[in-house]
Amino acid sequence: MAEIAGQDRKAAFLRLFEQYAPALQRLAGAYVDAREDREDLVQEIAAALWRALPNYRAESSERTWLYRIAHNVAITATVKQRQRAMREVAPDQPFDRPSAGAGAEQNLLLEEKRRMLFAAIRRPAAADRQITVLHLEGLSGAEIEAVTGIAEGAVATRLTRIREKLRQAIRAREAGDGR
């Protein structure tokens, strides 16, 4: 889509960021757990998108191009965060909140399941995590290949293996052994 070329940089950035903001939030959640870290990561992605806009050549869809930028930023940020975490030991933060109403317990259960899923998604190597997030965002095998450089057939094979690993990880967490 060559829509970017016809727009000024600010308008193109605002349109893209608004259109893909929910997906970028989900992507950030697949790489980092803390809300503040997710917000920081989305801001880093926004800055990278801003810097990359003048170089967009419409060789791929805007969506594929944006995801390639976002995942590259997320991988780099994750590596930096892990290096920083190795230098600093942060205290564990308990997951407990008082009930606020009749649906509070249900909301807590749903939130805990979401946290378990994201924890399971964060566990694999960066390439598998990237494929998982792109798949969950609805990208086709060909689009995932365009973002990652991994052949579409290999993407399908990896997704099958990733699904099984995620099933096992979630079952283990539900059983309480925390693997």
C-alpha positions in Angstrom: 0.0 0.0 0.0 1.6 3.2 -1.1 -0.8 5.3 1.0 2.1 6.6 3.1 3.8 8.3 0.1 0.7 10.5 -0.4 0.5 11.6 3.2 2.8 13.8 5.3 4.9 12.0 7.8 2.9 13.0 10.8 -0.4 12.1 9.3 0.9 8.7 8.2 2.4 8.0 11.6 -0.8 8.9 13.4 -2.9 6.8 11.1 -0.7 3.8 11.4 -0.2 4.1 15.1 -3.9 4.5 15.7 -4.8 1.6 13.4 -2.3 -0.8 15.0 -2.1 0.4 18.6 -4.1 -2.6 20.0 -1.9 -5.1 18.1 1.2 -3.3 19.3 0.0 -3.5 22.9 -0.6 -7.2 22.5 2.8 -7.6 20.9 4.5 -5.8 23.8 2.6 -8.0 26.3 4.1 -11.1 24.6 7.6 -9.8 25.3 7.3 -8.0 28.7 5.1 -8.5 31.7 5.0 -5.3 33.7 2.6 -2.7 32.5 5.2 0.0 32.6 7.6 -2.1 30.6 4.9 -2.7 28.0 4.2 1.1 27.8 7.9 1.7 27.4 8.2 -0.9 24.6 5.2 0.5 22.7 6.9 3.9 22.9 10.1 2.5 21.6 8.2 0.9 18.7 6.5 4.2 18.0 9.8 6.0 17.9 11.2 3.3 15.5 8.2 3.6 13.3 8.6 7.4 13.2 12.2 7.0 12.2 11.5 4.3 9.6 8.5 6.1 7.8 10.6 8.1 5.3 12.2 4.8 4.2 8.9 2.9 3.5 9.1 1.6 -0.1 5.8 -0.4 -0.3 7.7 -3.6 -1.0 5.4 -5.3 1.5 2.1 -4.3 3.1 2.1 -1.6 5.7 1.0 -4.2 8.2 3.9 -6.6 7.5 6.4 -3.7 7.5 5.1 -2.4 10.8 5.3 -5.8 12.4 8.8 -6.3 11.2 9.8 -3.0 12.9 7.8 -3.8 16.0 9.3 -7.3 16.5 12.8 -6.1 15.8 12.4 -3.4 18.5 10.8 -5.9 20.9 13.6 -8.4 20.5 16.2 -5.8 21.1 14.4 -4.4 24.1 13.9 -7.9 25.6 17.6 -8.6 25.3 18.5 -5.3 27.0 15.9 -5.9 29.7 17.3 -9.4 30.4 20.8 -8.0 30.6 19.6 -5.4 33.0 17.7 -7.9 35.1 20.8 -10.0 35.4 22.5 -7.0 37.0 19.6 -6.2 39.2 17.5 -8.5 41.4 13.9 -7.2 41.7 11.6 -8.3 44.4 8.7 -10.6 43.4 5.4 -8.8 43.3 2.5 -10.8 44.6 -0.7 -11.1 42.5 -3.4 -10.3 44.9 -6.2 -7.7 44.7 -9.2 -7.3 46.9 -12.6 -8.2 45.3 -14.5 -5.2 44.0 -17.8 -6.8 43.1 -19.7 -9.8 42.1 -17.7 -10.3 38.9 -14.4 -9.6 40.5 -13.5 -13.3 41.1 -14.3 -14.1 37.5 -12.2 -11.2 36.3 -9.3 -12.3 38.4 -9.5 -15.8 37.0 -9.7 -14.5 33.5 -6.7 -12.2 34.1 -4.7 -15.0 35.7 -5.4 -17.2 32.6 -4.3 -14.3 30.4 -1.1 -13.9 32.5 -0.5 -17.7 32.2 -0.8 -17.6 28.4 1.5 -14.6 28.1 4.0 -16.2 30.5 3.9 -19.4 28.3 4.3 -17.3 25.1 7.3 -15.4 26.6 9.1 -18.7 27.5 10.3 -19.9 24.0 13.2 -18.5 22.1 12.7 -15.1 20.4 12.1 -16.6 17.0 9.4 -18.9 18.2 7.8 -16.1 20.3 7.8 -13.9 17.3 6.1 -16.5 15.1 3.5 -17.1 17.9 2.6 -13.4 18.3 2.4 -12.9 14.6 0.1 -15.9 14.2 -2.1 -14.8 17.1 -2.4 -11.4 15.3 -3.8 -13.2 12.3 -0.9 -12.9 9.9 -0.7 -15.6 7.2 2.2 -17.9 6.8 3.4 -15.8 3.9 3.2 -12.6 5.9 5.1 -14.3 8.8 7.7 -15.3 6.3 8.0 -11.7 5.1 8.5 -10.4 8.7 10.8 -13.1 10.0 12.6 -14.5 6.9 11.6 -18.0 7.9 10.1 -20.1 5.1 6.3 -20.5 5.2 6.6 -24.3 5.5 9.0 -24.0 8.4 6.6 -21.5 10.0 3.8 -24.1 9.8 6.0 -26.7 11.3 7.2 -24.4 14.1 3.6 -23.4 14.9 2.6 -27.0 15.4 5.6 -27.6 17.8 4.9 -24.2 19.6 1.2 -25.1 20.1 2.2 -28.4 21.7 4.8 -26.7 23.9 2.3 -24.0 25.0 -0.3 -26.7 25.8 2.2 -28.5 28.0 3.4 -25.3 29.7 -0.2 -24.2 30.5 -1.2 -27.6 31.8 1.9 -27.7 33.9 1.1 -24.2 35.4 -2.5 -25.2 36.0 -1.3 -28.3 37.7 0.9 -26.1 39.9 4.3 -27.4 39.0 5.2 -24.0 37.3 7.3 -25.4 34.5 
